[in-house]
């Protein structure tokens, strides 16, 4: 029996459409190597996004298809990933030691943006990425409490800050630098400057993703931040009710104006499940996130239930993804993380860091 050809193996691989990428792994340039020795086939897959939760699923799907190719005796599929830096707004340059910044935004307050941001960061870490979280909500910093952190960050040189670490997430927030009950009576330019300092003067360590929890709204502060922070992609958090969706659309258009790609929408509090009887009810309406997704051609990354445990766990400093790693809600967050990172992996890459810096000297 003749040995299988590389073309036949590639054709079998193309038969599997990876659901997070929305395309086959050959088209996504994720096949690093196909080695054929007699009837033995070894395939090396390197994804552009962390995928610990689906590693074995992808390997099994490919093995099943390749095994059907004529002449194939045994199949070995190795699946790994490497997160690359992706391009940001044309006028900005990426931050040292941070490959990608993902902004989590909402058009209005009260839709669960901060809860989504912290659980997204934890979910990306659970999938195998190095992750940081910047709390950019200067007026209402909530991430220190949500991550169970207190105290002040260290400064080794008196100029830069060391990030605080919780659940392997590197974190920085204005909340570490002020008293809990001190109001931030600052005007817009001061807020922007404070955020830029928190972003640039923190010694982030080799991050694949830095999740930024933006302040709610689409005013001058948010617009300035979107223009000054080098963002690879944004996520809009909304609830299904019409008023929240109206504001979410404003957030979407703001990012489009400053040339930040919107990776998708997260619909929070999409359904209420009664803790006593299990009855499900769409108390904020239904289908809003999907209709917005259809209208603007952007992905609905996931829908999260209105669940008292999510609120209780984040209030107690142990967000759901950390508190209940095997729960259904955690799986939804991890699926949102995979979809977000996969969508980002398909965007243009940033090669600025690959080029040497040119220094002109007078000799």
One Martini backbone bead per residue (centre of mass of N, CA, C, O) as a GRO file, in nm:
protein
  363
    1UNK     BB    1   0.096   0.036   0.023
    2UNK     BB    2   0.070   0.356  -0.015
    3UNK     BB    3   0.154   0.649   0.094
    4UNK     BB    4   0.047   0.926   0.208
    5UNK     BB    5  -0.031   1.247   0.132
    6UNK     BB    6  -0.019   1.576   0.206
    7UNK     BB    7  -0.277   1.658   0.054
    8UNK     BB    8  -0.465   1.449   0.192
    9UNK     BB    9  -0.423   1.556   0.479
   10UNK     BB   10  -0.512   1.847   0.430
   11UNK     BB   11  -0.797   1.773   0.334
   12UNK     BB   12  -0.884   1.649   0.607
   13UNK     BB   13  -0.838   1.905   0.778
   14UNK     BB   14  -1.041   2.090   0.612
   15UNK     BB   15  -1.298   1.930   0.726
   16UNK     BB   16  -1.224   2.103   0.985
   17UNK     BB   17  -1.408   2.338   1.170
   18UNK     BB   18  -1.316   2.578   1.379
   19UNK     BB   19  -1.541   2.740   1.584
   20UNK     BB   20  -1.369   2.995   1.683
   21UNK     BB   21  -1.255   3.070   1.389
   22UNK     BB   22  -1.447   2.977   1.137
   23UNK     BB   23  -1.219   2.769   1.032
   24UNK     BB   24  -0.971   2.613   0.907
   25UNK     BB   25  -0.634   2.531   0.990
   26UNK     BB   26  -0.512   2.606   0.718
   27UNK     BB   27  -0.640   2.891   0.679
   28UNK     BB   28  -0.519   2.974   0.981
   29UNK     BB   29  -0.214   2.885   0.999
   30UNK     BB   30  -0.188   2.614   1.219
   31UNK     BB   31   0.000   2.435   1.042
   32UNK     BB   32   0.333   2.343   1.099
   33UNK     BB   33   0.322   2.011   1.061
   34UNK     BB   34   0.377   1.730   0.822
   35UNK     BB   35   0.452   1.390   0.899
   36UNK     BB   36   0.570   1.117   0.682
   37UNK     BB   37   0.599   0.757   0.775
   38UNK     BB   38   0.461   0.578   0.580
   39UNK     BB   39   0.172   0.520   0.790
   40UNK     BB   40   0.280   0.767   0.951
   41UNK     BB   41   0.123   1.049   1.126
   42UNK     BB   42   0.233   1.392   1.191
   43UNK     BB   43   0.076   1.667   1.369
   44UNK     BB   44   0.129   2.024   1.395
   45UNK     BB   45  -0.040   2.248   1.617
   46UNK     BB   46  -0.057   2.619   1.608
   47UNK     BB   47  -0.213   2.839   1.785
   48UNK     BB   48  -0.325   3.190   1.847
   49UNK     BB   49  -0.470   3.057   2.104
   50UNK     BB   50  -0.583   2.969   2.398
   51UNK     BB   51  -0.674   2.588   2.453
   52UNK     BB   52  -0.703   2.388   2.702
   53UNK     BB   53  -1.019   2.303   2.686
   54UNK     BB   54  -0.973   2.197   2.349
   55UNK     BB   55  -0.724   2.031   2.270
   56UNK     BB   56  -0.840   1.733   2.254
   57UNK     BB   57  -1.072   1.792   2.053
   58UNK     BB   58  -0.895   1.870   1.812
   59UNK     BB   59  -0.720   1.616   1.799
   60UNK     BB   60  -0.955   1.412   1.759
   61UNK     BB   61  -1.079   1.536   1.501
   62UNK     BB   62  -0.823   1.494   1.326
   63UNK     BB   63  -0.770   1.194   1.367
   64UNK     BB   64  -1.037   1.093   1.249
   65UNK     BB   65  -0.986   1.210   0.956
   66UNK     BB   66  -0.698   1.097   0.893
   67UNK     BB   67  -0.763   0.786   0.933
   68UNK     BB   68  -0.937   0.781   0.648
   69UNK     BB   69  -0.691   0.785   0.493
   70UNK     BB   70  -0.525   0.640   0.258
   71UNK     BB   71  -0.254   0.461   0.425
   72UNK     BB   72  -0.329   0.501   0.720
   73UNK     BB   73  -0.233   0.392   1.043
   74UNK     BB   74  -0.110   0.635   1.218
   75UNK     BB   75  -0.194   0.903   1.461
   76UNK     BB   76  -0.046   1.229   1.548
   77UNK     BB   77  -0.161   1.505   1.758
   78UNK     BB   78  -0.032   1.833   1.815
   79UNK     BB   79  -0.145   2.082   2.056
   80UNK     BB   80  -0.082   2.432   2.046
   81UNK     BB   81   0.043   2.770   2.146
   82UNK     BB   82   0.082   3.121   2.016
   83UNK     BB   83   0.100   3.444   2.121
   84UNK     BB   84   0.051   3.736   1.945
   85UNK     BB   85   0.098   4.042   1.830
   86UNK     BB   86  -0.130   4.309   1.767
   87UNK     BB   87  -0.261   4.557   1.620
   88UNK     BB   88  -0.299   4.905   1.647
   89UNK     BB   89  -0.333   5.208   1.647
   90UNK     BB   90  -0.154   5.400   1.431
   91UNK     BB   91  -0.056   5.629   1.659
   92UNK     BB   92   0.040   5.374   1.822
   93UNK     BB   93   0.226   5.193   2.070
   94UNK     BB   94   0.313   4.939   2.223
   95UNK     BB   95   0.361   4.778   2.521
   96UNK     BB   96   0.576   4.665   2.723
   97UNK     BB   97   0.509   4.326   2.788
   98UNK     BB   98   0.249   4.364   2.582
   99UNK     BB   99   0.075   4.217   2.333
  100UNK     BB  100  -0.238   4.256   2.441
  101UNK     BB  101  -0.528   4.471   2.435
  102UNK     BB  102  -0.839   4.441   2.619
  103UNK     BB  103  -1.141   4.604   2.603
  104UNK     BB  104  -1.391   4.666   2.854
  105UNK     BB  105  -1.724   4.772   2.773
  106UNK     BB  106  -1.985   5.028   2.831
  107UNK     BB  107  -2.249   5.250   2.788
  108UNK     BB  108  -2.331   5.157   3.083
  109UNK     BB  109  -2.418   5.105   3.391
  110UNK     BB  110  -2.505   4.791   3.549
  111UNK     BB  111  -2.403   4.527   3.343
  112UNK     BB  112  -2.126   4.374   3.441
  113UNK     BB  113  -1.832   4.456   3.346
  114UNK     BB  114  -1.632   4.388   3.581
  115UNK     BB  115  -1.712   4.092   3.607
  116UNK     BB  116  -1.637   4.018   3.318
  117UNK     BB  117  -1.339   4.106   3.322
  118UNK     BB  118  -1.234   3.918   3.552
  119UNK     BB  119  -1.338   3.648   3.424
  120UNK     BB  120  -1.184   3.675   3.159
  121UNK     BB  121  -0.901   3.677   3.276
  122UNK     BB  122  -0.927   3.399   3.421
  123UNK     BB  123  -1.001   3.237   3.161
  124UNK     BB  124  -0.741   3.292   3.000
  125UNK     BB  125  -0.561   3.158   3.214
  126UNK     BB  126  -0.704   2.876   3.207
  127UNK     BB  127  -0.616   2.848   2.891
  128UNK     BB  128  -0.283   2.953   2.908
  129UNK     BB  129  -0.236   3.253   2.986
  130UNK     BB  130  -0.087   3.568   3.025
  131UNK     BB  131  -0.237   3.790   3.272
  132UNK     BB  132  -0.393   4.112   3.291
  133UNK     BB  133  -0.538   4.385   3.508
  134UNK     BB  134  -0.699   4.698   3.439
  135UNK     BB  135  -0.831   4.951   3.643
  136UNK     BB  136  -1.005   5.228   3.476
  137UNK     BB  137  -1.205   5.296   3.716
  138UNK     BB  138  -1.145   5.574   3.888
  139UNK     BB  139  -1.427   5.631   4.041
  140UNK     BB  140  -1.491   5.285   4.057
  141UNK     BB  141  -1.295   5.076   4.199
  142UNK     BB  142  -1.332   4.696   4.202
  143UNK     BB  143  -1.095   4.485   4.171
  144UNK     BB  144  -0.971   4.451   4.451
  145UNK     BB  145  -1.223   4.314   4.571
  146UNK     BB  146  -1.270   4.089   4.355
  147UNK     BB  147  -0.954   3.979   4.421
  148UNK     BB  148  -0.876   4.014   4.729
  149UNK     BB  149  -0.725   4.298   4.757
  150UNK     BB  150  -0.461   4.463   4.946
  151UNK     BB  151  -0.291   4.735   4.960
  152UNK     BB  152   0.028   4.819   4.826
  153UNK     BB  153   0.237   4.868   4.586
  154UNK     BB  154   0.542   4.823   4.476
  155UNK     BB  155   0.868   5.011   4.464
  156UNK     BB  156   1.198   4.976   4.352
  157UNK     BB  157   1.258   5.293   4.216
  158UNK     BB  158   1.018   5.523   4.265
  159UNK     BB  159   0.854   5.506   3.961
  160UNK     BB  160   0.755   5.214   3.966
  161UNK     BB  161   0.517   4.943   3.953
  162UNK     BB  162   0.404   4.659   4.105
  163UNK     BB  163   0.204   4.419   4.053
  164UNK     BB  164  -0.064   4.272   4.162
  165UNK     BB  165  -0.145   3.933   4.285
  166UNK     BB  166  -0.421   3.717   4.160
  167UNK     BB  167  -0.468   3.420   4.036
  168UNK     BB  168  -0.220   3.496   3.830
  169UNK     BB  169  -0.300   3.804   3.823
  170UNK     BB  170  -0.209   4.103   3.699
  171UNK     BB  171  -0.255   4.411   3.895
  172UNK     BB  172  -0.416   4.741   3.847
  173UNK     BB  173  -0.513   5.022   4.071
  174UNK     BB  174  -0.631   5.305   4.225
  175UNK     BB  175  -0.736   5.140   4.478
  176UNK     BB  176  -0.434   5.098   4.596
  177UNK     BB  177  -0.381   5.437   4.640
  178UNK     BB  178  -0.652   5.454   4.802
  179UNK     BB  179  -0.908   5.501   4.987
  180UNK     BB  180  -1.213   5.357   4.987
  181UNK     BB  181  -1.372   5.652   5.074
  182UNK     BB  182  -1.232   5.813   4.848
  183UNK     BB  183  -1.303   6.058   4.641
  184UNK     BB  184  -1.285   6.127   4.285
  185UNK     BB  185  -1.221   6.474   4.226
  186UNK     BB  186  -1.198   6.468   3.890
  187UNK     BB  187  -1.096   6.557   3.592
  188UNK     BB  188  -1.048   6.430   3.287
  189UNK     BB  189  -0.730   6.477   3.249
  190UNK     BB  190  -0.655   6.333   3.518
  191UNK     BB  191  -0.765   6.057   3.449
  192UNK     BB  192  -0.597   6.004   3.196
  193UNK     BB  193  -0.320   6.036   3.332
  194UNK     BB  194  -0.355   5.814   3.543
  195UNK     BB  195  -0.394   5.581   3.346
  196UNK     BB  196  -0.129   5.608   3.190
  197UNK     BB  197   0.045   5.553   3.439
  198UNK     BB  198  -0.065   5.275   3.516
  199UNK     BB  199   0.013   5.148   3.244
  200UNK     BB  200   0.329   5.252   3.203
  201UNK     BB  201   0.430   5.220   3.533
  202UNK     BB  202   0.399   4.915   3.501
  203UNK     BB  203   0.556   4.590   3.559
  204UNK     BB  204   0.495   4.406   3.331
  205UNK     BB  205   0.495   4.037   3.267
  206UNK     BB  206   0.467   3.882   2.986
  207UNK     BB  207   0.195   3.948   2.826
  208UNK     BB  208  -0.068   3.843   2.630
  209UNK     BB  209  -0.292   3.986   2.823
  210UNK     BB  210  -0.469   4.301   2.871
  211UNK     BB  211  -0.726   4.381   3.076
  212UNK     BB  212  -0.964   4.652   3.041
  213UNK     BB  213  -1.155   4.832   3.277
  214UNK     BB  214  -1.372   5.046   3.182
  215UNK     BB  215  -1.552   5.301   3.196
  216UNK     BB  216  -1.858   5.395   3.182
  217UNK     BB  217  -1.941   5.493   2.869
  218UNK     BB  218  -1.911   5.782   2.597
  219UNK     BB  219  -1.723   6.001   2.671
  220UNK     BB  220  -1.441   6.182   2.693
  221UNK     BB  221  -1.280   5.974   2.852
  222UNK     BB  222  -1.325   5.726   2.669
  223UNK     BB  223  -1.220   5.850   2.407
  224UNK     BB  224  -0.934   5.920   2.505
  225UNK     BB  225  -0.856   5.631   2.582
  226UNK     BB  226  -0.905   5.508   2.293
  227UNK     BB  227  -0.667   5.704   2.176
  228UNK     BB  228  -0.419   5.625   2.402
  229UNK     BB  229  -0.475   5.320   2.397
  230UNK     BB  230  -0.325   5.020   2.284
  231UNK     BB  231  -0.565   4.848   2.106
  232UNK     BB  232  -0.668   4.532   1.969
  233UNK     BB  233  -0.951   4.503   2.137
  234UNK     BB  234  -1.313   4.483   2.192
  235UNK     BB  235  -1.572   4.470   2.448
  236UNK     BB  236  -1.926   4.445   2.479
  237UNK     BB  237  -2.143   4.515   2.749
  238UNK     BB  238  -2.474   4.377   2.804
  239UNK     BB  239  -2.819   4.389   2.807
  240UNK     BB  240  -3.136   4.310   2.673
  241UNK     BB  241  -3.226   4.584   2.712
  242UNK     BB  242  -3.289   4.856   2.523
  243UNK     BB  243  -3.120   5.076   2.678
  244UNK     BB  244  -2.852   4.914   2.678
  245UNK     BB  245  -2.831   4.873   2.367
  246UNK     BB  246  -2.817   5.168   2.291
  247UNK     BB  247  -2.544   5.216   2.445
  248UNK     BB  248  -2.380   4.990   2.307
  249UNK     BB  249  -2.383   5.122   2.025
  250UNK     BB  250  -2.213   5.365   2.109
  251UNK     BB  251  -1.962   5.202   2.183
  252UNK     BB  252  -1.916   5.079   1.906
  253UNK     BB  253  -1.883   5.355   1.751
  254UNK     BB  254  -1.643   5.458   1.906
  255UNK     BB  255  -1.440   5.237   1.818
  256UNK     BB  256  -1.469   5.282   1.515
  257UNK     BB  257  -1.358   5.579   1.516
  258UNK     BB  258  -1.067   5.466   1.656
  259UNK     BB  259  -0.987   5.184   1.524
  260UNK     BB  260  -1.131   4.956   1.704
  261UNK     BB  261  -1.185   4.637   1.726
  262UNK     BB  262  -1.474   4.444   1.761
  263UNK     BB  263  -1.504   4.118   1.890
  264UNK     BB  264  -1.774   4.163   2.076
  265UNK     BB  265  -2.055   4.036   2.261
  266UNK     BB  266  -2.188   4.056   2.597
  267UNK     BB  267  -2.460   3.896   2.753
  268UNK     BB  268  -2.603   3.998   3.038
  269UNK     BB  269  -2.862   3.889   3.212
  270UNK     BB  270  -3.043   3.702   3.009
  271UNK     BB  271  -3.123   3.506   3.258
  272UNK     BB  272  -3.351   3.387   3.506
  273UNK     BB  273  -3.284   3.165   3.783
  274UNK     BB  274  -3.449   3.011   4.012
  275UNK     BB  275  -3.336   2.901   4.327
  276UNK     BB  276  -3.601   2.733   4.405
  277UNK     BB  277  -3.733   2.613   4.101
  278UNK     BB  278  -3.582   2.685   3.809
  279UNK     BB  279  -3.709   2.912   3.675
  280UNK     BB  280  -3.723   3.071   3.356
  281UNK     BB  281  -3.647   3.430   3.293
  282UNK     BB  282  -3.683   3.727   3.083
  283UNK     BB  283  -3.659   4.019   3.253
  284UNK     BB  284  -3.484   4.190   3.009
  285UNK     BB  285  -3.537   4.022   2.787
  286UNK     BB  286  -3.474   3.909   2.436
  287UNK     BB  287  -3.228   3.895   2.175
  288UNK     BB  288  -3.052   4.161   2.172
  289UNK     BB  289  -2.761   4.064   2.118
  290UNK     BB  290  -2.827   3.916   1.851
  291UNK     BB  291  -2.944   4.160   1.693
  292UNK     BB  292  -2.685   4.331   1.716
  293UNK     BB  293  -2.503   4.128   1.577
  294UNK     BB  294  -2.660   4.121   1.307
  295UNK     BB  295  -2.660   4.430   1.240
  296UNK     BB  296  -2.315   4.459   1.274
  297UNK     BB  297  -2.140   4.193   1.234
  298UNK     BB  298  -2.101   4.072   1.529
  299UNK     BB  299  -2.017   3.885   1.789
  300UNK     BB  300  -2.163   3.654   2.007
  301UNK     BB  301  -1.983   3.535   2.275
  302UNK     BB  302  -2.215   3.549   2.509
  303UNK     BB  303  -2.447   3.422   2.770
  304UNK     BB  304  -2.549   3.537   3.090
  305UNK     BB  305  -2.671   3.483   3.385
  306UNK     BB  306  -2.879   3.565   3.654
  307UNK     BB  307  -2.664   3.522   3.939
  308UNK     BB  308  -2.600   3.530   4.274
  309UNK     BB  309  -2.315   3.398   4.276
  310UNK     BB  310  -2.159   3.602   4.112
  311UNK     BB  311  -2.194   3.833   4.314
  312UNK     BB  312  -2.091   3.696   4.576
  313UNK     BB  313  -1.806   3.615   4.478
  314UNK     BB  314  -1.698   3.897   4.400
  315UNK     BB  315  -1.751   4.033   4.678
  316UNK     BB  316  -1.549   3.796   4.816
  317UNK     BB  317  -1.285   3.768   4.617
  318UNK     BB  318  -1.420   3.512   4.423
  319UNK     BB  319  -1.453   3.448   4.129
  320UNK     BB  320  -1.609   3.207   3.954
  321UNK     BB  321  -1.359   3.085   3.803
  322UNK     BB  322  -1.217   3.036   4.086
  323UNK     BB  323  -1.450   2.909   4.267
  324UNK     BB  324  -1.588   2.743   3.991
  325UNK     BB  325  -1.418   2.569   3.756
  326UNK     BB  326  -1.673   2.344   3.686
  327UNK     BB  327  -1.886   2.528   3.601
  328UNK     BB  328  -2.108   2.651   3.376
  329UNK     BB  329  -2.024   2.951   3.396
  330UNK     BB  330  -1.724   2.905   3.348
  331UNK     BB  331  -1.761   2.785   3.064
  332UNK     BB  332  -1.870   3.044   2.942
  333UNK     BB  333  -1.622   3.219   2.997
  334UNK     BB  334  -1.421   3.035   2.840
  335UNK     BB  335  -1.565   3.064   2.569
  336UNK     BB  336  -1.532   3.368   2.550
  337UNK     BB  337  -1.223   3.364   2.560
  338UNK     BB  338  -1.175   3.192   2.306
  339UNK     BB  339  -1.328   3.373   2.105
  340UNK     BB  340  -1.166   3.630   2.154
  341UNK     BB  341  -0.877   3.515   2.091
  342UNK     BB  342  -0.945   3.403   1.808
  343UNK     BB  343  -1.032   3.667   1.678
  344UNK     BB  344  -0.760   3.812   1.731
  345UNK     BB  345  -0.572   3.602   1.572
  346UNK     BB  346  -0.692   3.710   1.278
  347UNK     BB  347  -0.540   3.955   1.297
  348UNK     BB  348  -0.321   4.177   1.262
  349UNK     BB  349   0.013   4.195   1.304
  350UNK     BB  350   0.285   4.290   1.516
  351UNK     BB  351   0.638   4.378   1.413
  352UNK     BB  352   0.798   4.595   1.573
  353UNK     BB  353   0.956   4.407   1.786
  354UNK     BB  354   1.141   4.265   1.557
  355UNK     BB  355   1.279   4.524   1.517
  356UNK     BB  356   1.540   4.709   1.521
  357UNK     BB  357   1.686   4.974   1.669
  358UNK     BB  358   1.773   5.284   1.544
  359UNK     BB  359   2.102   5.425   1.586
  360UNK     BB  360   2.244   5.748   1.575
  361UNK     BB  361   2.591   5.818   1.542
  362UNK     BB  362   2.861   6.024   1.625
  363UNK     BB  363   3.208   5.950   1.502
   0.00000   0.00000   0.00000
